[in-house]
Structure formats: C-alpha cells, structure tokens
Amino acid sequence: MRLSAQGLLASFPVSLDVDAERRFYDAVYAPRGNASDADLRLDRRIFLAEMDNPRSGFFERRRLYRRAFERLFAEPAAGLRALDYGCGTGEWGVVLATEGARTALLDLSPAAIEVGLRRARASGVAERVTGHARDASDLSCFGDGEFDVVFACAAIHHTLKYPRAFDEVVRVIRPGGRLVLAEGWGNPALDGLRRLRWRLANEPEEAGEGLIFGPWAVRLLQTRFRSVEVEPLNAFGMAKRLLRGRFHEPWARLALGTLEGADRALFRALPPLRRFCGEAVVVAVK
Ligand SMILES: C[S@@+](CC[C@H](N)C(=O)[O-])C[C@H]1O[C@@H](n2cnc3c(N)ncnc32)[C@H](O)[C@@H]1O
C-alpha cells in the first residue's frame, strides 16, 4: 500500500499558517544579523570544536550532531551537490561548502538566508553557496534529482505538515542520493514531557514544534526511499534540557555524561528500548 503524507499526517492535526511560521523565524534570526564575520566563520575544525565547547549552543546536541556529522561526511563532500534544508543560519550548509560541496541553503526565513550567505562569505566559500528563502513545499527553483545529498537538522518535522513538502524533497534528490536527518524523536514517554515543557515555556504555535518526528515519519520515508536507517540516541540523556545553561559547570557535564553512558549501555543490552530514544540520525537512500 502506498501511504500518502496527507494520510499519515491526518493523525497529527496541525493548523499553522506558513506566514506565521516565517514571521516567527525571521524574528528569531534577525538578531544574528548583528554577528561579526569572525563569529559567523565556520569550517570543519571550528564546527567540531564548537560541539565540544560547553559554553556553545551546540554542546547540548553534541552527540546528535557528531553522529550526524559522521554520517553526512561518510562520503567525501568535494564535488557533491548538497541542499541544507530548513538551514536556519546555514551552519551545516557552509561546512559542506568548506569541504568542497556546491551547496544550496533553503529556509522559509529570509533573515536566516541572509545570515547564511554572510556566513558563506565570511568562511570564504561564497562562490559555492546559493541562498533560497522559500517554503519547502515549492522547490521549483530546483530540478528533479538536482542533489546528491539533502541534509536537514531539526527541520523536516517543520516542513512535513505543509502540503507537497514531502513530495518535493523526494523529487530533488537524485536516484541513489541521500537524505540525512538529525532529528528529535517522538515516543510516548517523552512527548508528554516535551509538550508540558513547551506549555510552561509559553512556546507559541508558530514555533512549528507541534509535529514530532518518529516512527510515523520513518514509515513515510519508506514509501519513497529504498533504504531508511535510524540510529537512536539519548533517552535518559534527554534530561540535558534541564541542565541547559549549566554545561560550563563540571557537575552538569558529569551528570550528562553519566546519563548518556547509561543510555548507551541500555540500548546495547536491551535493543527494544531504543524506541524510547529522544533523538535520532536518519539516513535514507533514494
Ligand atoms: C528548529 S529550526 C532548525 C534550523 C537549522 N537547521 C538548525 O539546525 O539550526 C527549523 C527551521 O525550519 C525552517 N522552516 C520551517 N518551516 C519551513 C518551510 N515550510 N520551508 C522551509 N523552511 C522551513 C524554519 O525557518 C527554521 O529555520
């Protein structure tokens, strides 16, 4: 049976207007316009060092990011045509370009794309990077099979609710090309806590977090990709959210390391528990 995105998404009613989400993310990214070139500059070395820096915003997601990085760069990037999908301020896309890929940055937010293109200039790869501020449900700026790899970090759960977005991302990947995702992972144990946290933090609907990636999305990918591999990460380790802003303190790093170690041991000893992970790297081959 061929599942449609609409069919699967029907059980996740989300009523969000794309303009509201664009306005929300424009406001989120606008302050980054004040960042200096030195702050925006990125390459492989700087990016990996940021993941290990407890004062960096990347630290909290370093396990997810490191694994995504390894999977994304498992194939040399030089000469690849790559799309950083829902790119935000373009960190991943610019690193792809510094490794030699020709990269398109795509995001709903023009403010994000502006910063992404400045980042590309500051990183010395402007000639290999293009920017596209548009809704991912219309990728008509790209041809069929235009990309060898599409990478999306915390982004595809935003776009799948929009009609045609799934068909479009599949269309622009060449046969044999890859979709690499770094995503939060929904499970019954965590989703209630996530939603409670959003309510307590007064997170607006426009933030677009209403749809949580998980097994349903993998079933959707399986309808159009010949292989879909999921690497689960972090269950107890998701308690890192409670430690946010404290990673520079040794006790917080010790607590996080202990929880992550426990998850690794648990997932190895009892593989069925992997479905309770809170994050995953997904690699789909078309
Ligand atoms: C949580 S952010 C992730 C950004 C970036 N990939 C990162 O890891 O920092 C989600 C991104 O998806 C973008 N987005 C949401 N809906 C979109 C759509 N319909 N088309 C394109 N981008 C969209 C938002 O503007 C936002 O930048």
The ligand as an SDF file (V2000), in Angstrom:
LIG
                    3D

 27 29  0  0  0  0  0  0  0  0999 V2000
   14.4450   24.3760   14.5360 C   0  0  0  0  0  0  0  0  0  0  0  0
   14.9390   25.3130   13.1590 S   0  0  0  0  0  0  0  0  0  0  0  0
   16.3750   24.4240   12.6210 C   0  0  0  0  0  0  0  0  0  0  0  0
   17.3180   25.2970   11.8460 C   0  0  0  0  0  0  0  0  0  0  0  0
   18.6760   24.6930   11.4960 C   0  0  0  0  0  0  0  0  0  0  0  0
   18.5570   23.5690   10.6030 N   0  0  0  0  0  0  0  0  0  0  0  0
   19.4490   24.3300   12.7310 C   0  0  0  0  0  0  0  0  0  0  0  0
   19.6940   23.1490   12.9730 O   0  0  0  0  0  0  0  0  0  0  0  0
   19.8120   25.2540   13.4850 O   0  0  0  0  0  0  0  0  0  0  0  0
   13.7190   24.8950   11.9300 C   0  0  0  0  0  0  0  0  0  0  0  0
   13.8920   25.6700   10.6410 C   0  0  0  0  0  0  0  0  0  0  0  0
   12.9270   25.2320    9.6960 O   0  0  0  0  0  0  0  0  0  0  0  0
   12.5270   26.3490    8.9310 C   0  0  0  0  0  0  0  0  0  0  0  0
   11.2280   26.0790    8.3050 N   0  0  0  0  0  0  0  0  0  0  0  0
   10.0320   25.9260    8.9270 C   0  0  0  0  0  0  0  0  0  0  0  0
    9.0680   25.6980    8.0240 N   0  0  0  0  0  0  0  0  0  0  0  0
    9.6530   25.7220    6.8080 C   0  0  0  0  0  0  0  0  0  0  0  0
    9.1720   25.5820    5.4630 C   0  0  0  0  0  0  0  0  0  0  0  0
    7.8760   25.3610    5.2110 N   0  0  0  0  0  0  0  0  0  0  0  0
   10.0510   25.6860    4.4590 N   0  0  0  0  0  0  0  0  0  0  0  0
   11.3770   25.9170    4.6980 C   0  0  0  0  0  0  0  0  0  0  0  0
   11.8780   26.0450    5.9430 N   0  0  0  0  0  0  0  0  0  0  0  0
   11.0360   25.9560    6.9820 C   0  0  0  0  0  0  0  0  0  0  0  0
   12.4830   27.4780    9.9490 C   0  0  0  0  0  0  0  0  0  0  0  0
   12.5380   28.7580    9.3460 O   0  0  0  0  0  0  0  0  0  0  0  0
   13.6960   27.1620   10.8070 C   0  0  0  0  0  0  0  0  0  0  0  0
   14.8410   27.8190   10.3530 O   0  0  0  0  0  0  0  0  0  0  0  0
  1  2  1  0
  2  3  1  0
  2 10  1  0
  3  4  1  0
  4  5  1  0
  5  6  1  0
  5  7  1  0
  7  8  2  0
  7  9  1  0
 10 11  1  0
 11 12  1  0
 11 26  1  0
 12 13  1  0
 13 14  1  0
 13 24  1  0
 14 15  1  0
 14 23  1  0
 15 16  2  0
 16 17  1  0
 17 18  1  0
 17 23  2  0
 18 19  1  0
 18 20  2  0
 20 21  1  0
 21 22  2  0
 22 23  1  0
 24 25  1  0
 24 26  1  0
 26 27  1  0
M  CHG  2   2   1   9  -1
M  END
$$$$
